[in-house]
């Protein structure tokens, strides 16, 4: 009974583990998805109308690519990626940085 159950399982995997099929399916999809995402952001944010926002809360940068904000501070929003805005300040903050990533929920768009 155990052998009979094992036979169909051994017959199924070859069609699913064909590396050529998997790679040819995955690579174009990944390239297309990331390209269309970038295009959408570029079109929206580079239309010649700069977007501005105001910090709703204090935010302390947790990494080199992040930017610390103080509540009420005004920023220019360059673009959005995965729940983060890339923003520029009018003047350097406590850490001397002028631009970086901040969480979308910390900035009110005006």
Buried (B, 14 or more C-beta within 10 A) or exposed (E): EEEEEEEEEEEEEEEEEEEEEEEEEEEEEEEEEEEEEEEEBEEEBEEEEEBBBBBBEEBEBEEEEBBBBEEEBBBBBBBBEEEBBBBBBEEEBEEEBEBBBBBBEBBEEE
